[in-house]
Amino acid sequence: MELSDSCHNTKPSPSIFILQSVLTTNTSPGSARRRFYRSVGVAGADGQFEVSLDQRKLKTPGGRLLQLPSRPLALAVAHEWETVAEHIQTSQMHVTGLCFTVLDNPHRRTDVDLARKIAGYLDTDTVLFPVELPAELAEIQRREWGAVLQWLRHRFDVAIEPSEPGSLVSTVPPETAETLQRYLSTHNTWALTGLLFAIEAVRSTVLPLAALERKLSPQEVVRLSRLEADYQARVWGRVEWAHDVDCLDTEARVSAGLLLAHLCTATSHSVRQKERSA
């Protein structure tokens, strides 16, 4: 019997593009600025789209004009600003925040840096470290994580195995990391930034990578990353509110990161195809 417990009681939608999964419900005003605008608009063409608040173009914290590579991404950013009720919680507007990060690039990361960082997380990937006890949880992890690892081996023709139960050391063959890094190099800065955000939310490269390839949904990524936490909650009981809030917050982050990656992967591949044919 499967003992995984999810923050949803219904089967999640398979679509990555449902924006309701992107936004969290944190309404605490704190020091947040009150909503100062009445309308939100989107305009642009030919790979440069902008979002406006009362006809004033949105800018990044670094003062750059927020120019986005696709209309769907601009609509996603606009949706976050449109759904603000009273206070602007930019820390909860993950799609907007990711776009700010790409354009301002505060860490001065190149695409090569991003791909290397993502591949580097393999050595500490959650799905490579199953528990030894309790036996029931160990079996759940072996079955559920094993299926995703089998998909990864077949999809990329690589060797990757989980560590011995209870081990704190995982050895991922250098060839495997290099293969995945080459795959990642076919994606642009926008897609890699979104993927990295999702990876850091669940401490796994394998699970968001499977979602990028449409093997998993964002909800499934979060569920699989929380097998131990959900098992313990079933055995020892749930802390009221805390479990669901944490789960939904993680799901919002993963959904936002994968939304950005999906929307900009198509853009990246389209641009590269035009460059080859030129």
N, C-alpha and C positions, 0 to 999 in steps of 0.2 A: 504494500500500500504506500502511495506517495504521500509524504508528510509536508511538502512544501506549502507555505502559506503566503499568499500574495496580498498586495495592497488593493487589489481589485477582486471583486466577487464574480465578475462576468468575464467572458473570454475577450481578450484585447483585440482591438481592430488590427488587421494586418497592415494597414496603410501607415507609412511613415509620415504622411503629410497632414495628419490630423493635428491642427494647432492647439486644440484643447489640451493635448498631452504635454505641450511645451510650457504652458504657463502654470505657475504655482499659485497658491491661494493666500500667501502671506499678506495680510492687510494692516500689520502694525505700522503706524505712521513714523515713529521714531523721529529722525531728523530729516525725513524725506520731504522733498518739495511738493507743494500742492499743485494739482493739475492747473495749468495756466492757459491752455489752448482749448478751442472749441472743435476744430476739425483737423483731420489727418488726411493727407493726400499723397498720391504716387504719380510721378511723371518721369518721362525719359524714353530713350530708344537706343538701339544698336549697342547693347552691353553697358550702358550707363544709365542707371535708374536712381532717382532721388526720392526721399521722403520729406514731406513738408508738414509743419505744424502751423496752422493759420497762415498759409502761404509763405512761411519762413522756412528755408531749407535746413534740415537737421544736420548738425555737425558733430564730429567726434570730440572727446575730451581734449584731444590735442589740437583742435581747431581746424581739422580737415573737413571738407565737404563730404558728407556721407554718400558716396557714389557706389552703387551696388551692381554686380555683373548680370543680374537677371531680374525680370519683373516679379516672378514668384517669390524671390528672396525679399525684394522691396515690399511686397504685400505682407510677408511674414513679419517684417520689422514694423510696418504700419499697423498691423493687427495688435501687436504688443502695446503700442502707444494708444491706439483707439480703445482698448479694453481697460485702460487706467480709469478707475472710478473716481478717486479723490486725491490720493497721494502717489507720486511717481517713485516706485521702488525699482530703481535701475539695477540693483543687485539681483532682482528676480526676473529681469527682462533678458533672458539668456541669449536669444538670437541677436538682439541689439548689441549686447555686450561683446559677443563674438565678432560681429562686424566691426565694432570699434577696435578690437584687438588686432584684427587683420590690417586695418588701414593705418593705425598708429604704430603698430609693431613695437611695443615698448621694450621687448627683449632683443630686438634686431635679429630675429631668426630668419634664416633662409629656408627654402623648401627642403634642401638637403638636411639642414638641422632638424626640421620637423620630422622628416622621414626617419632619420637616425634615432631620434628620441622615441618615436612610436615603436620602432623595432626593438629598441633597447629595453622596453618594458616587458618583453617576452620572458626574460629570466626570472621575473617576480610575478608572473601572471597568476591570478587567483585560481584558474582552472588547472594549473599544473601542481597544485598543492592540496590534494585530498587528505582528509583526516584518516586516522587509523581506527579510532573509536569515537563514538559508539558505532557498532557494526552497521546499524540501519542507515545512519547518515552516510557512512562510507560507501554503502551500496548505492544510495541515491546519487551521490556525487560521481561515482564511477560510471553509472549508467548515463546520467544527463550530460556531464562534461565530456565523457568519452565519445558521445555521438557528435559533439561539436568538433572535437579534436580529429575525429575520423573524417569529417567533412573538410577540415583544413588540410589534412594530408592529401586528400584526393584533389581538392581544388587547386592547390599550389605545387603538388608533387614534392612535398617536403617530409622530412623526418622530424617528429616531435612527440615526446612521451611525457606523461606526468611523472613527478618525482616519487620516490618510495613513500608510502604513507608515514606521516610524522616527520619527514625530512624537511630541512629548511634550505636545502640547496637544490637548484634545478639546473640541469645542463642542457641548454638548447644549442644544437649544432650551429656553428658559424654560417654554414651554407644555408640553413633555414632562415636565419636573420637576414642574410644577404638577399635571398630570393624575395622575401617580403619587402625589403627596402627598395628593391627594383620595382616591384609592383606599386609601392607607394609613390615612387618618383613619377608615375604617370598622372598623378593628381596635382592640382594647383594648391596655392597657399590657403585659399578659402576652405577647400575640402579637407586638407590636412589639419587645419586649425580646429574645425568642427569635430573631426575624428579624434584628435588628441583630447579635446574637452570631454568627449564621451568615455574615452579610455581611462582618464584620470578619475572620473566619477565612480567607476566600478572596479578600478585597479585591475583591469584586464585588457589586453590587446586583442585576444582571440574573439571575445564575445562581440564587441562593437564591429570588428572586421567582418564577422559573419552577418551582422545586420547591414553593413555597407553593401555586402553582396546579396542582400535580401534573403538570407537564410533564416534570420531571426527578426522579430519585431523589437522595438525599443522596450516594450513591456517584458518580453521574454529575456532580453539581455539583463534587465534588472533582476528578474526572478532568479535567473541562473547564477547571478553574482551573489545572491543572498540566501543560498540554500542552507548554509549553516545557521545564519541568524533566524531564518524562518523556522527551521527545525527546533532550535532552542526556544523560540517563542511558543511553539506548540507544546513542548514538553514542560517548560517552566512557567508559562503564562506570558502575556503581553503587558508591557508598560503602557498604560492608557495614553492614547494619542501619539506617544513618542515613536512607536513602530511605524504607524501609518504616515506620519509627517516625514520621517526620514526616508521612507520608501518612495513617497510621492516627490520629494525633493530630488532624489536620485533619478527618478524617472523623467522629471522635467529637464534635468541637465543632459541626460542621455538623448532624449528626444530632440532637444535643441541642437546638440552637436551633430546628430545624424541627419537632421533636417538640412542643416547647412552643408554637410558633406554631400548629401544626395543632390541638392539643388545645384551645387557648384561642380560636382563631378561631371554632369552632362555638359556644363559650360566649358570645363577644362578640356574634355575630349573633343568637343566641337571645334575649339580654337586650334588644338593640335592637328586636327584633321585638315583644317583650312591651310595651316602652315605647310603641311606635307604636299598639298595639291597646288600650292602657289608656285 
